Amino acid sequence: MTRATPERRRGRQLPTTEELRVWRDFLETTESLRSELASRLQVESSLSPGDYAVLLALSEAQDRQMRSSQLATHIGWERSRLSHHLGRMERRGLIRRQECRTFPRGAEVHLTPTGAEAFRASTVPHLRAIRELFVDALTPEQLHAAGEIAAALRAHLGPQREE
């Protein structure tokens, strides 16, 4: 696989027609994949991808709780978006928010038993969909290359985008 040289990355040359075709294919395919995964998740578990991201983060967190600001950073959302989403999840009994004991104006988000059960019930069907729609569509070599591409893009975007 050929990597872009530092000189080419810094250049102001516009993408070629072929580079733009690859870019559009990448975006359109990624969006189709996300849309299909989201649809299946919603149908099979009544969870949105946002619900799943929050529940996954909380299920992996120590004591199944996180400060809301940490959760926002962890899933890559702005705090205002997360706050609105958490309100909807709280009304459904998936999470519980309470004032943070160590940070006066902060909130802790807790995974409830209902949320833990919803996450548990959604995980196997969601992982099956990932296998069917993504993993099974690629050869082992392509899957490895996809991982390398994702890592290169993440590194190029810099540490502010990593989590």
N, C-alpha and C positions, 0 to 999 in steps of 0.2 A: 504494500500500500504506500502510495506517495503522499508525503505530507507537504503542506504549504511551507515555503521557506519564509524566514523572518522578513526578507525584503518584499516578498509578494504580499504577505499579510499587512505590511505597513503601507503598501502602495495604494494609490487612489484610483486604480483601474477599476472600472465597473465590471460586474460579473459578465461572463460571456453568455451567449444564448444557451449553450449546453449547461453551464453552471446554473443558470436560472431555471432551466428545465428540471434539473436534479433537485434544486431547492423547492420548486413547486410540487414535484412528486413527493418529496419528503414531507412537506407541510400537509398536503392533501391526504396522503396515506396515514400520517399520524392522526389527523383529525378524524378520519373514518374509523380508525382503530379505537380512539378515545370514545367516539360516539357510540360505537357498537358495545364496547365494554360498559359504558355508562348505562345504556339501555338495558343490557342484561342484568346489571347489578340492581337497577331500579325494579325490574320485573321480578327477579328472583328473591330480592330481600327487602324491597321498599326503602333502600338506602341510596342516597346520591353519592357520587364520587367524593364530594366534600365531606359528607357524613363519614364515609369509609376512611378518608384520610385522617380525620379527627379521631375516630375510634381506634384506628391503627396506632397512631402516635400515643394515645392514652393507654392502650393495652400494653405497649412496650415500655412505658414510663415507670419509674420507681413509684410504688404505691398506687399505680394507675391514676396519677394526677400530675398536672403541670401548671405552672403559672401561665396565664393567658398570653402574655408577651412571648414566653418561650415557645408556646404552642404555635403562635402565629409565625415566628421565625422558622420553626421546625418544618411546617408544611408550606412555607413560602407565601403566606397571605399577609395582606395589610391588616392591622389590628381592627380597623372599623369593619372590614368584611367579616373577619372572624367573629367579632362581637355579635353582629346580626345573625350569623349562621348558628352560633352557640345558643342564642335566644330561641331559635326554632327547634334546635336539638333538645334544649332543656324542657320546652313545652311538651315534647314527645317522650320525655323521661329517659333519654339516652345519656345525658350528662347532668351534672349538678355544678353550679358555680357558688363559690363562697369567698368572702373577703380573705385575702392573704394575710396570714399572721405576721410574716416577716417583712412585707412591703405594704405600707399603709394604704396606698391607692391601687394596689394590684388585686387581681382575682385569681383564685386557683380553680382549675377545671378538673372535676372528678368524673371518672367513668362509673356509671351506676350499674347495678346488676342487670337492669334491662338493656343498657347499652352494651355491656359485655356479652350478653346472650345474642343480641342482634348482630354484633360483630362476629361472634363465633359461628352463627348460622349462615352468615354471608360469605365467610372466608373460603370454604371448599368450592361452592359454585363459582366464585370470582376467580379463584386460582385455576379452575378447570377452563374457564373462558380465556384466561391469559394463555394457558397451554394451547388451546385450540386455535385462537386467533393470531397469536404471535409466535410462540415457540415452535409449534408444529409446521408453521408456514416456512420456516428457515432451516437450512442445513446446519449442522454443528459449526461449520466454518463461517457461515453467514451470521449465526448467532454470536460467535466470537468477534467478528468484525463489527457487528452492531454495538457490542460492548465497548470496543476500542473507539468507535466513533463517538459514542456518548461520553466516554471519559475525555476524549480530546476536546469536545465542545465544552464540557464542564470546566476543564482546565483553562480553556481560552476565555471563558466568561469570567473567570477569576474567583477568588475566595468568597466574595460577597454573595455569590450565588450558590455556594456549596452548603450542604447541611448533612 
